[in-house]
Every structure is written in structure tokens, then in C-alpha cells.
């Protein structure tokens, strides 16, 4: 799932760059929307994986690296 969310972030960033290059605010906003969806979903995915891998004090230490 992390690869899918990272791909969504990449697509959003590409749309944002195209929107800024052609001075089109709607395309830039659309890109930021996709970037935000992918970023927040990736954050949830990473947190879920960390909860599965680490326990107790290790979990709090591992969250420092996000």
C-alpha cells in the first residue's frame, strides 16, 4: 500500500508543477489535493506498520523517525 500512496504523492506533485509552470491555479490546486490525500494516507500506513513491528518503549522511540 505504501507504494500506491507514494505514487499518488508523485502524481499530485507532477500536477502541481505543471499548474505552476503554466500559471494555472486550478491544476495546481488539483495537484495539491492529490498530494495531500497521498501524504496523509501514507502517514496512516506507516503508523500502522510501526504498531505491528514495534512494542512498548520501542514504539515510542520508532515514532521519532517518522
CHARMM internal coordinates of N, CA and C (Angstrom, degrees):
IC EDIT
DIST 1 N 1 CA 1.4480
DIST 1 CA 1 C 1.5269
ANGL 1 N 1 CA 1 C 111.63
DIST 1 C 2 N 1.3082
ANGL 1 CA 1 C 2 N 116.13
DIHE 1 N 1 CA 1 C 2 N -31.83
DIST 2 N 2 CA 1.4555
ANGL 1 C 2 N 2 CA 119.26
DIHE 1 CA 1 C 2 N 2 CA -179.01
DIST 2 CA 2 C 1.5213
ANGL 2 N 2 CA 2 C 112.37
DIHE 1 C 2 N 2 CA 2 C -61.97
DIST 2 C 3 N 1.3338
ANGL 2 CA 2 C 3 N 116.27
DIHE 2 N 2 CA 2 C 3 N -35.25
DIST 3 N 3 CA 1.4661
ANGL 2 C 3 N 3 CA 120.08
DIHE 2 CA 2 C 3 N 3 CA 179.54
DIST 3 CA 3 C 1.5289
ANGL 3 N 3 CA 3 C 110.04
DIHE 2 C 3 N 3 CA 3 C -67.57
DIST 3 C 4 N 1.3143
ANGL 3 CA 3 C 4 N 117.19
DIHE 3 N 3 CA 3 C 4 N -37.74
DIST 4 N 4 CA 1.4690
ANGL 3 C 4 N 4 CA 120.83
DIHE 3 CA 3 C 4 N 4 CA 178.54
DIST 4 CA 4 C 1.5237
ANGL 4 N 4 CA 4 C 110.20
DIHE 3 C 4 N 4 CA 4 C -64.74
DIST 4 C 5 N 1.3200
ANGL 4 CA 4 C 5 N 116.81
DIHE 4 N 4 CA 4 C 5 N -45.96
DIST 5 N 5 CA 1.4601
ANGL 4 C 5 N 5 CA 119.79
DIHE 4 CA 4 C 5 N 5 CA -179.20
DIST 5 CA 5 C 1.5269
ANGL 5 N 5 CA 5 C 111.61
DIHE 4 C 5 N 5 CA 5 C -67.00
DIST 5 C 6 N 1.3143
ANGL 5 CA 5 C 6 N 116.72
DIHE 5 N 5 CA 5 C 6 N -35.70
DIST 6 N 6 CA 1.4599
ANGL 5 C 6 N 6 CA 119.92
DIHE 5 CA 5 C 6 N 6 CA 176.37
DIST 6 CA 6 C 1.5190
ANGL 6 N 6 CA 6 C 110.41
DIHE 5 C 6 N 6 CA 6 C -65.95
DIST 6 C 7 N 1.3268
ANGL 6 CA 6 C 7 N 117.30
DIHE 6 N 6 CA 6 C 7 N -36.70
DIST 7 N 7 CA 1.4613
ANGL 6 C 7 N 7 CA 121.15
DIHE 6 CA 6 C 7 N 7 CA 176.68
DIST 7 CA 7 C 1.5222
ANGL 7 N 7 CA 7 C 111.10
DIHE 6 C 7 N 7 CA 7 C -65.27
DIST 7 C 8 N 1.3291
ANGL 7 CA 7 C 8 N 117.16
DIHE 7 N 7 CA 7 C 8 N -38.63
DIST 8 N 8 CA 1.4607
ANGL 7 C 8 N 8 CA 120.48
DIHE 7 CA 7 C 8 N 8 CA 177.28
DIST 8 CA 8 C 1.5257
ANGL 8 N 8 CA 8 C 110.17
DIHE 7 C 8 N 8 CA 8 C -64.12
DIST 8 C 9 N 1.3197
ANGL 8 CA 8 C 9 N 117.16
DIHE 8 N 8 CA 8 C 9 N -39.30
DIST 9 N 9 CA 1.4655
ANGL 8 C 9 N 9 CA 121.15
DIHE 8 CA 8 C 9 N 9 CA 176.58
DIST 9 CA 9 C 1.5251
ANGL 9 N 9 CA 9 C 109.82
DIHE 8 C 9 N 9 CA 9 C -61.92
DIST 9 C 10 N 1.3243
ANGL 9 CA 9 C 10 N 116.97
DIHE 9 N 9 CA 9 C 10 N -44.43
DIST 10 N 10 CA 1.4623
ANGL 9 C 10 N 10 CA 121.30
DIHE 9 CA 9 C 10 N 10 CA -179.85
DIST 10 CA 10 C 1.5277
ANGL 10 N 10 CA 10 C 110.94
DIHE 9 C 10 N 10 CA 10 C -62.52
DIST 10 C 11 N 1.3247
ANGL 10 CA 10 C 11 N 117.44
DIHE 10 N 10 CA 10 C 11 N -44.74
DIST 11 N 11 CA 1.4670
ANGL 10 C 11 N 11 CA 121.10
DIHE 10 CA 10 C 11 N 11 CA 179.03
DIST 11 CA 11 C 1.5285
ANGL 11 N 11 CA 11 C 110.50
DIHE 10 C 11 N 11 CA 11 C -62.23
DIST 11 C 12 N 1.3156
ANGL 11 CA 11 C 12 N 116.50
DIHE 11 N 11 CA 11 C 12 N -42.51
DIST 12 N 12 CA 1.4623
ANGL 11 C 12 N 12 CA 120.09
DIHE 11 CA 11 C 12 N 12 CA 177.60
DIST 12 CA 12 C 1.5101
ANGL 12 N 12 CA 12 C 112.57
DIHE 11 C 12 N 12 CA 12 C -62.12
DIST 12 C 13 N 1.3263
ANGL 12 CA 12 C 13 N 116.48
DIHE 12 N 12 CA 12 C 13 N -40.25
DIST 13 N 13 CA 1.4629
ANGL 12 C 13 N 13 CA 120.04
DIHE 12 CA 12 C 13 N 13 CA 179.37
DIST 13 CA 13 C 1.5279
ANGL 13 N 13 CA 13 C 111.24
DIHE 12 C 13 N 13 CA 13 C -68.03
DIST 13 C 14 N 1.3254
ANGL 13 CA 13 C 14 N 116.89
DIHE 13 N 13 CA 13 C 14 N -36.78
DIST 14 N 14 CA 1.4605
ANGL 13 C 14 N 14 CA 120.28
DIHE 13 CA 13 C 14 N 14 CA 177.44
DIST 14 CA 14 C 1.5225
ANGL 14 N 14 CA 14 C 110.29
DIHE 13 C 14 N 14 CA 14 C -64.13
DIST 14 C 15 N 1.3383
ANGL 14 CA 14 C 15 N 117.23
DIHE 14 N 14 CA 14 C 15 N -45.49
DIST 15 N 15 CA 1.4630
ANGL 14 C 15 N 15 CA 120.10
DIHE 14 CA 14 C 15 N 15 CA 177.58
DIST 15 CA 15 C 1.5198
ANGL 15 N 15 CA 15 C 111.36
DIHE 14 C 15 N 15 CA 15 C -61.97
DIST 15 C 16 N 1.3208
ANGL 15 CA 15 C 16 N 116.71
DIHE 15 N 15 CA 15 C 16 N -39.02
DIST 16 N 16 CA 1.4660
ANGL 15 C 16 N 16 CA 119.78
DIHE 15 CA 15 C 16 N 16 CA 179.06
DIST 16 CA 16 C 1.5289
ANGL 16 N 16 CA 16 C 110.64
DIHE 15 C 16 N 16 CA 16 C -63.61
DIST 16 C 17 N 1.3177
ANGL 16 CA 16 C 17 N 116.68
DIHE 16 N 16 CA 16 C 17 N -44.59
DIST 17 N 17 CA 1.4767
ANGL 16 C 17 N 17 CA 119.99
DIHE 16 CA 16 C 17 N 17 CA 179.67
DIST 17 CA 17 C 1.5206
ANGL 17 N 17 CA 17 C 111.40
DIHE 16 C 17 N 17 CA 17 C -64.09
DIST 17 C 18 N 1.3265
ANGL 17 CA 17 C 18 N 117.36
DIHE 17 N 17 CA 17 C 18 N -39.99
DIST 18 N 18 CA 1.4674
ANGL 17 C 18 N 18 CA 120.38
DIHE 17 CA 17 C 18 N 18 CA 177.56
DIST 18 CA 18 C 1.5241
ANGL 18 N 18 CA 18 C 110.25
DIHE 17 C 18 N 18 CA 18 C -64.72
DIST 18 C 19 N 1.3171
ANGL 18 CA 18 C 19 N 116.93
DIHE 18 N 18 CA 18 C 19 N -42.42
DIST 19 N 19 CA 1.4562
ANGL 18 C 19 N 19 CA 120.68
DIHE 18 CA 18 C 19 N 19 CA 178.92
DIST 19 CA 19 C 1.5172
ANGL 19 N 19 CA 19 C 112.70
DIHE 18 C 19 N 19 CA 19 C -62.52
DIST 19 C 20 N 1.3141
ANGL 19 CA 19 C 20 N 117.26
DIHE 19 N 19 CA 19 C 20 N -40.28
DIST 20 N 20 CA 1.4659
ANGL 19 C 20 N 20 CA 120.65
DIHE 19 CA 19 C 20 N 20 CA 179.00
DIST 20 CA 20 C 1.5225
ANGL 20 N 20 CA 20 C 110.28
DIHE 19 C 20 N 20 CA 20 C -70.95
DIST 20 C 21 N 1.3180
ANGL 20 CA 20 C 21 N 117.20
DIHE 20 N 20 CA 20 C 21 N -39.50
DIST 21 N 21 CA 1.4713
ANGL 20 C 21 N 21 CA 120.67
DIHE 20 CA 20 C 21 N 21 CA -179.18
DIST 21 CA 21 C 1.5243
ANGL 21 N 21 CA 21 C 112.14
DIHE 20 C 21 N 21 CA 21 C -62.85
DIST 21 C 22 N 1.3289
ANGL 21 CA 21 C 22 N 116.30
DIHE 21 N 21 CA 21 C 22 N -40.85
DIST 22 N 22 CA 1.4627
ANGL 21 C 22 N 22 CA 120.19
DIHE 21 CA 21 C 22 N 22 CA -179.04
DIST 22 CA 22 C 1.5241
ANGL 22 N 22 CA 22 C 112.73
DIHE 21 C 22 N 22 CA 22 C -95.91
DIST 22 C 23 N 1.3343
ANGL 22 CA 22 C 23 N 116.62
DIHE 22 N 22 CA 22 C 23 N 8.94
DIST 23 N 23 CA 1.4675
ANGL 22 C 23 N 23 CA 123.61
DIHE 22 CA 22 C 23 N 23 CA 178.98
DIST 23 CA 23 C 1.5265
ANGL 23 N 23 CA 23 C 111.67
DIHE 22 C 23 N 23 CA 23 C 53.81
DIST 23 C 24 N 1.3220
ANGL 23 CA 23 C 24 N 115.36
DIHE 23 N 23 CA 23 C 24 N 45.83
DIST 24 N 24 CA 1.4597
ANGL 23 C 24 N 24 CA 122.36
DIHE 23 CA 23 C 24 N 24 CA 178.41
DIST 24 CA 24 C 1.5317
ANGL 24 N 24 CA 24 C 107.48
DIHE 23 C 24 N 24 CA 24 C -113.45
DIST 24 C 25 N 1.3107
ANGL 24 CA 24 C 25 N 115.71
DIHE 24 N 24 CA 24 C 25 N 107.74
DIST 25 N 25 CA 1.4623
ANGL 24 C 25 N 25 CA 120.73
DIHE 24 CA 24 C 25 N 25 CA -175.08
DIST 25 CA 25 C 1.5231
ANGL 25 N 25 CA 25 C 111.97
DIHE 24 C 25 N 25 CA 25 C -67.59
DIST 25 C 26 N 1.3274
ANGL 25 CA 25 C 26 N 117.44
DIHE 25 N 25 CA 25 C 26 N -34.03
DIST 26 N 26 CA 1.4594
ANGL 25 C 26 N 26 CA 119.95
DIHE 25 CA 25 C 26 N 26 CA -177.70
DIST 26 CA 26 C 1.5324
ANGL 26 N 26 CA 26 C 111.75
DIHE 25 C 26 N 26 CA 26 C -66.03
DIST 26 C 27 N 1.3086
ANGL 26 CA 26 C 27 N 116.55
DIHE 26 N 26 CA 26 C 27 N -40.83
DIST 27 N 27 CA 1.4662
ANGL 26 C 27 N 27 CA 120.33
DIHE 26 CA 26 C 27 N 27 CA 178.04
DIST 27 CA 27 C 1.5232
ANGL 27 N 27 CA 27 C 110.00
DIHE 26 C 27 N 27 CA 27 C -68.34
DIST 27 C 28 N 1.3267
ANGL 27 CA 27 C 28 N 117.09
DIHE 27 N 27 CA 27 C 28 N -39.18
DIST 28 N 28 CA 1.4699
ANGL 27 C 28 N 28 CA 120.73
DIHE 27 CA 27 C 28 N 28 CA 178.81
DIST 28 CA 28 C 1.5359
ANGL 28 N 28 CA 28 C 110.79
DIHE 27 C 28 N 28 CA 28 C -64.36
DIST 28 C 29 N 1.3198
ANGL 28 CA 28 C 29 N 117.17
DIHE 28 N 28 CA 28 C 29 N -42.16
DIST 29 N 29 CA 1.4717
ANGL 28 C 29 N 29 CA 120.94
DIHE 28 CA 28 C 29 N 29 CA 178.41
DIST 29 CA 29 C 1.5211
ANGL 29 N 29 CA 29 C 110.42
DIHE 28 C 29 N 29 CA 29 C -66.35
DIST 29 C 30 N 1.3357
ANGL 29 CA 29 C 30 N 116.84
DIHE 29 N 29 CA 29 C 30 N -40.76
DIST 30 N 30 CA 1.4582
ANGL 29 C 30 N 30 CA 121.31
DIHE 29 CA 29 C 30 N 30 CA 176.42
DIST 30 CA 30 C 1.5324
ANGL 30 N 30 CA 30 C 110.59
DIHE 29 C 30 N 30 CA 30 C -59.29
DIST 30 C 31 N 1.3263
ANGL 30 CA 30 C 31 N 116.58
DIHE 30 N 30 CA 30 C 31 N -42.47
DIST 31 N 31 CA 1.4667
ANGL 30 C 31 N 31 CA 121.25
DIHE 30 CA 30 C 31 N 31 CA 177.83
DIST 31 CA 31 C 1.5161
ANGL 31 N 31 CA 31 C 112.41
DIHE 30 C 31 N 31 CA 31 C -64.29
DIST 31 C 32 N 1.3169
ANGL 31 CA 31 C 32 N 116.77
DIHE 31 N 31 CA 31 C 32 N -42.17
DIST 32 N 32 CA 1.4648
ANGL 31 C 32 N 32 CA 119.83
DIHE 31 CA 31 C 32 N 32 CA 178.43
DIST 32 CA 32 C 1.5207
ANGL 32 N 32 CA 32 C 111.28
DIHE 31 C 32 N 32 CA 32 C -66.63
DIST 32 C 33 N 1.3303
ANGL 32 CA 32 C 33 N 116.97
DIHE 32 N 32 CA 32 C 33 N -32.92
DIST 33 N 33 CA 1.4592
ANGL 32 C 33 N 33 CA 121.22
DIHE 32 CA 32 C 33 N 33 CA 176.48
DIST 33 CA 33 C 1.5271
ANGL 33 N 33 CA 33 C 110.42
DIHE 32 C 33 N 33 CA 33 C -62.29
DIST 33 C 34 N 1.3345
ANGL 33 CA 33 C 34 N 116.43
DIHE 33 N 33 CA 33 C 34 N -48.04
DIST 34 N 34 CA 1.4598
ANGL 33 C 34 N 34 CA 120.42
DIHE 33 CA 33 C 34 N 34 CA 178.37
DIST 34 CA 34 C 1.5247
ANGL 34 N 34 CA 34 C 111.34
DIHE 33 C 34 N 34 CA 34 C -65.13
DIST 34 C 35 N 1.3164
ANGL 34 CA 34 C 35 N 116.62
DIHE 34 N 34 CA 34 C 35 N -40.18
DIST 35 N 35 CA 1.4624
ANGL 34 C 35 N 35 CA 121.02
DIHE 34 CA 34 C 35 N 35 CA 177.95
DIST 35 CA 35 C 1.5261
ANGL 35 N 35 CA 35 C 110.42
DIHE 34 C 35 N 35 CA 35 C -59.82
DIST 35 C 36 N 1.3098
ANGL 35 CA 35 C 36 N 117.40
DIHE 35 N 35 CA 35 C 36 N -43.05
DIST 36 N 36 CA 1.4622
ANGL 35 C 36 N 36 CA 121.68
DIHE 35 CA 35 C 36 N 36 CA -179.86
DIST 36 CA 36 C 1.5198
ANGL 36 N 36 CA 36 C 112.58
DIHE 35 C 36 N 36 CA 36 C -66.82
DIST 36 C 37 N 1.3270
ANGL 36 CA 36 C 37 N 116.76
DIHE 36 N 36 CA 36 C 37 N -41.69
DIST 37 N 37 CA 1.4639
ANGL 36 C 37 N 37 CA 120.14
DIHE 36 CA 36 C 37 N 37 CA 178.47
DIST 37 CA 37 C 1.5236
ANGL 37 N 37 CA 37 C 110.29
DIHE 36 C 37 N 37 CA 37 C -62.55
DIST 37 C 38 N 1.3212
ANGL 37 CA 37 C 38 N 116.57
DIHE 37 N 37 CA 37 C 38 N -45.98
DIST 38 N 38 CA 1.4606
ANGL 37 C 38 N 38 CA 120.25
DIHE 37 CA 37 C 38 N 38 CA -179.91
DIST 38 CA 38 C 1.5203
ANGL 38 N 38 CA 38 C 112.71
DIHE 37 C 38 N 38 CA 38 C -66.24
DIST 38 C 39 N 1.3315
ANGL 38 CA 38 C 39 N 116.85
DIHE 38 N 38 CA 38 C 39 N -39.58
DIST 39 N 39 CA 1.4595
ANGL 38 C 39 N 39 CA 120.61
DIHE 38 CA 38 C 39 N 39 CA -178.32
DIST 39 CA 39 C 1.5142
ANGL 39 N 39 CA 39 C 113.08
DIHE 38 C 39 N 39 CA 39 C -66.97
DIST 39 C 40 N 1.3203
ANGL 39 CA 39 C 40 N 116.20
DIHE 39 N 39 CA 39 C 40 N -44.45
DIST 40 N 40 CA 1.4702
ANGL 39 C 40 N 40 CA 119.41
DIHE 39 CA 39 C 40 N 40 CA -179.91
DIST 40 CA 40 C 1.5239
ANGL 40 N 40 CA 40 C 111.40
DIHE 39 C 40 N 40 CA 40 C -69.33
DIST 40 C 41 N 1.3229
ANGL 40 CA 40 C 41 N 116.66
DIHE 40 N 40 CA 40 C 41 N -37.97
DIST 41 N 41 CA 1.4693
ANGL 40 C 41 N 41 CA 119.86
DIHE 40 CA 40 C 41 N 41 CA 177.86
DIST 41 CA 41 C 1.5221
ANGL 41 N 41 CA 41 C 110.89
DIHE 40 C 41 N 41 CA 41 C -66.73
DIST 41 C 42 N 1.3282
ANGL 41 CA 41 C 42 N 116.52
DIHE 41 N 41 CA 41 C 42 N -38.02
DIST 42 N 42 CA 1.4657
ANGL 41 C 42 N 42 CA 119.93
DIHE 41 CA 41 C 42 N 42 CA 177.29
DIST 42 CA 42 C 1.5210
ANGL 42 N 42 CA 42 C 110.88
DIHE 41 C 42 N 42 CA 42 C -65.92
DIST 42 C 43 N 1.3250
ANGL 42 CA 42 C 43 N 117.44
DIHE 42 N 42 CA 42 C 43 N -36.83
DIST 43 N 43 CA 1.4612
ANGL 42 C 43 N 43 CA 121.31
DIHE 42 CA 42 C 43 N 43 CA 177.57
DIST 43 CA 43 C 1.5273
ANGL 43 N 43 CA 43 C 110.65
DIHE 42 C 43 N 43 CA 43 C -62.24
DIST 43 C 44 N 1.3237
ANGL 43 CA 43 C 44 N 117.47
DIHE 43 N 43 CA 43 C 44 N -43.57
DIST 44 N 44 CA 1.4643
ANGL 43 C 44 N 44 CA 121.03
DIHE 43 CA 43 C 44 N 44 CA 177.98
DIST 44 CA 44 C 1.5257
ANGL 44 N 44 CA 44 C 110.45
DIHE 43 C 44 N 44 CA 44 C -64.36
DIST 44 C 45 N 1.3207
ANGL 44 CA 44 C 45 N 116.55
DIHE 44 N 44 CA 44 C 45 N -41.79
DIST 45 N 45 CA 1.4686
ANGL 44 C 45 N 45 CA 121.02
DIHE 44 CA 44 C 45 N 45 CA 179.00
DIST 45 CA 45 C 1.5266
ANGL 45 N 45 CA 45 C 111.00
DIHE 44 C 45 N 45 CA 45 C -62.02
DIST 45 C 46 N 1.3251
ANGL 45 CA 45 C 46 N 117.18
DIHE 45 N 45 CA 45 C 46 N -44.33
DIST 46 N 46 CA 1.4610
ANGL 45 C 46 N 46 CA 120.95
DIHE 45 CA 45 C 46 N 46 CA -179.88
DIST 46 CA 46 C 1.5285
ANGL 46 N 46 CA 46 C 111.28
DIHE 45 C 46 N 46 CA 46 C -65.30
DIST 46 C 47 N 1.3148
ANGL 46 CA 46 C 47 N 116.47
DIHE 46 N 46 CA 46 C 47 N -40.69
DIST 47 N 47 CA 1.4638
ANGL 46 C 47 N 47 CA 120.10
DIHE 46 CA 46 C 47 N 47 CA 178.94
DIST 47 CA 47 C 1.5221
ANGL 47 N 47 CA 47 C 110.89
DIHE 46 C 47 N 47 CA 47 C -64.02
DIST 47 C 48 N 1.3263
ANGL 47 CA 47 C 48 N 117.16
DIHE 47 N 47 CA 47 C 48 N -41.32
DIST 48 N 48 CA 1.4618
ANGL 47 C 48 N 48 CA 121.30
DIHE 47 CA 47 C 48 N 48 CA 178.91
DIST 48 CA 48 C 1.5296
ANGL 48 N 48 CA 48 C 110.85
DIHE 47 C 48 N 48 CA 48 C -63.54
DIST 48 C 49 N 1.3118
ANGL 48 CA 48 C 49 N 117.03
DIHE 48 N 48 CA 48 C 49 N -42.63
DIST 49 N 49 CA 1.4657
ANGL 48 C 49 N 49 CA 120.16
DIHE 48 CA 48 C 49 N 49 CA 178.11
DIST 49 CA 49 C 1.5265
ANGL 49 N 49 CA 49 C 111.66
DIHE 48 C 49 N 49 CA 49 C -64.45
DIST 49 C 50 N 1.3271
ANGL 49 CA 49 C 50 N 116.56
DIHE 49 N 49 CA 49 C 50 N -38.78
DIST 50 N 50 CA 1.4653
ANGL 49 C 50 N 50 CA 119.40
DIHE 49 CA 49 C 50 N 50 CA 179.18
DIST 50 CA 50 C 1.5190
ANGL 50 N 50 CA 50 C 111.17
DIHE 49 C 50 N 50 CA 50 C -66.13
DIST 50 C 51 N 1.3308
ANGL 50 CA 50 C 51 N 117.59
DIHE 50 N 50 CA 50 C 51 N -38.21
DIST 51 N 51 CA 1.4647
ANGL 50 C 51 N 51 CA 120.46
DIHE 50 CA 50 C 51 N 51 CA 178.73
DIST 51 CA 51 C 1.5219
ANGL 51 N 51 CA 51 C 110.48
DIHE 50 C 51 N 51 CA 51 C -63.84
DIST 51 C 52 N 1.3396
ANGL 51 CA 51 C 52 N 116.70
DIHE 51 N 51 CA 51 C 52 N -36.32
DIST 52 N 52 CA 1.4613
ANGL 51 C 52 N 52 CA 119.75
DIHE 51 CA 51 C 52 N 52 CA 179.64
DIST 52 CA 52 C 1.5243
ANGL 52 N 52 CA 52 C 112.17
DIHE 51 C 52 N 52 CA 52 C -72.11
DIST 52 C 53 N 1.3368
ANGL 52 CA 52 C 53 N 117.71
DIHE 52 N 52 CA 52 C 53 N -33.89
DIST 53 N 53 CA 1.4653
ANGL 52 C 53 N 53 CA 120.92
DIHE 52 CA 52 C 53 N 53 CA -174.18
DIST 53 CA 53 C 1.5243
ANGL 53 N 53 CA 53 C 113.79
DIHE 52 C 53 N 53 CA 53 C -87.18
DIST 53 C 54 N 1.3317
ANGL 53 CA 53 C 54 N 118.00
DIHE 53 N 53 CA 53 C 54 N -34.97
DIST 54 N 54 CA 1.4555
ANGL 53 C 54 N 54 CA 121.46
DIHE 53 CA 53 C 54 N 54 CA -173.28
DIST 54 CA 54 C 1.5252
ANGL 54 N 54 CA 54 C 110.42
DIHE 53 C 54 N 54 CA 54 C -112.69
DIST 54 C 55 N 1.3413
ANGL 54 CA 54 C 55 N 115.70
DIHE 54 N 54 CA 54 C 55 N 154.22
DIST 55 N 55 CA 1.4577
ANGL 54 C 55 N 55 CA 121.12
DIHE 54 CA 54 C 55 N 55 CA -179.41
DIST 55 CA 55 C 1.5236
ANGL 55 N 55 CA 55 C 109.49
DIHE 54 C 55 N 55 CA 55 C -136.12
DIST 55 C 56 N 1.3120
ANGL 55 CA 55 C 56 N 116.04
DIHE 55 N 55 CA 55 C 56 N 150.49
DIST 56 N 56 CA 1.4626
ANGL 55 C 56 N 56 CA 121.85
DIHE 55 CA 55 C 56 N 56 CA 173.26
DIST 56 CA 56 C 1.5148
ANGL 56 N 56 CA 56 C 113.89
DIHE 55 C 56 N 56 CA 56 C 59.47
DIST 56 C 57 N 1.3382
ANGL 56 CA 56 C 57 N 115.19
DIHE 56 N 56 CA 56 C 57 N -127.82
DIST 57 N 57 CA 1.4617
ANGL 56 C 57 N 57 CA 120.97
DIHE 56 CA 56 C 57 N 57 CA -178.36
DIST 57 CA 57 C 1.5124
ANGL 57 N 57 CA 57 C 112.37
DIHE 56 C 57 N 57 CA 57 C -67.08
DIST 57 C 58 N 1.3178
ANGL 57 CA 57 C 58 N 117.23
DIHE 57 N 57 CA 57 C 58 N -27.29
DIST 58 N 58 CA 1.4573
ANGL 57 C 58 N 58 CA 120.66
DIHE 57 CA 57 C 58 N 58 CA 178.38
DIST 58 CA 58 C 1.5267
ANGL 58 N 58 CA 58 C 111.07
DIHE 57 C 58 N 58 CA 58 C -63.92
DIST 58 C 59 N 1.3394
ANGL 58 CA 58 C 59 N 117.26
DIHE 58 N 58 CA 58 C 59 N -34.62
DIST 59 N 59 CA 1.4596
ANGL 58 C 59 N 59 CA 121.43
DIHE 58 CA 58 C 59 N 59 CA -179.04
DIST 59 CA 59 C 1.5227
ANGL 59 N 59 CA 59 C 111.16
DIHE 58 C 59 N 59 CA 59 C -64.02
DIST 59 C 60 N 1.3022
ANGL 59 CA 59 C 60 N 117.53
DIHE 59 N 59 CA 59 C 60 N -46.91
DIST 60 N 60 CA 1.4577
ANGL 59 C 60 N 60 CA 119.79
DIHE 59 CA 59 C 60 N 60 CA 179.90
DIST 60 CA 60 C 1.5267
ANGL 60 N 60 CA 60 C 111.15
DIHE 59 C 60 N 60 CA 60 C -65.58
DIST 60 C 61 N 1.3247
ANGL 60 CA 60 C 61 N 117.51
DIHE 60 N 60 CA 60 C 61 N -35.22
DIST 61 N 61 CA 1.4578
ANGL 60 C 61 N 61 CA 120.57
DIHE 60 CA 60 C 61 N 61 CA 177.91
DIST 61 CA 61 C 1.5292
ANGL 61 N 61 CA 61 C 110.90
DIHE 60 C 61 N 61 CA 61 C -69.34
DIST 61 C 62 N 1.3229
ANGL 61 CA 61 C 62 N 117.22
DIHE 61 N 61 CA 61 C 62 N -37.68
DIST 62 N 62 CA 1.4694
ANGL 61 C 62 N 62 CA 120.19
DIHE 61 CA 61 C 62 N 62 CA -177.74
DIST 62 CA 62 C 1.5354
ANGL 62 N 62 CA 62 C 111.64
DIHE 61 C 62 N 62 CA 62 C -71.53
DIST 62 C 63 N 1.3187
ANGL 62 CA 62 C 63 N 118.36
DIHE 62 N 62 CA 62 C 63 N -27.54
DIST 63 N 63 CA 1.4596
ANGL 62 C 63 N 63 CA 120.95
DIHE 62 CA 62 C 63 N 63 CA -179.85
DIST 63 CA 63 C 1.5288
ANGL 63 N 63 CA 63 C 112.17
DIHE 62 C 63 N 63 CA 63 C -70.58
DIST 63 C 64 N 1.3110
ANGL 63 CA 63 C 64 N 117.07
DIHE 63 N 63 CA 63 C 64 N -16.14
DIST 64 N 64 CA 1.4574
ANGL 63 C 64 N 64 CA 120.59
DIHE 63 CA 63 C 64 N 64 CA 176.14
DIST 64 CA 64 C 1.5278
ANGL 64 N 64 CA 64 C 110.76
DIHE 63 C 64 N 64 CA 64 C -64.84
DIST 64 C 65 N 1.3234
ANGL 64 CA 64 C 65 N 116.51
DIHE 64 N 64 CA 64 C 65 N -29.58
DIST 65 N 65 CA 1.4647
ANGL 64 C 65 N 65 CA 120.57
DIHE 64 CA 64 C 65 N 65 CA -174.17
DIST 65 CA 65 C 1.5195
ANGL 65 N 65 CA 65 C 114.40
DIHE 64 C 65 N 65 CA 65 C -86.33
DIST 65 C 66 N 1.3283
ANGL 65 CA 65 C 66 N 119.10
DIHE 65 N 65 CA 65 C 66 N -1.33
DIST 66 N 66 CA 1.4688
ANGL 65 C 66 N 66 CA 120.43
DIHE 65 CA 65 C 66 N 66 CA 178.48
DIST 66 CA 66 C 1.5059
ANGL 66 N 66 CA 66 C 109.89
DIHE 65 C 66 N 66 CA 66 C -69.93
END
COOR INIT
IC SEED 1 N 1 CA 1 C
IC BUILD
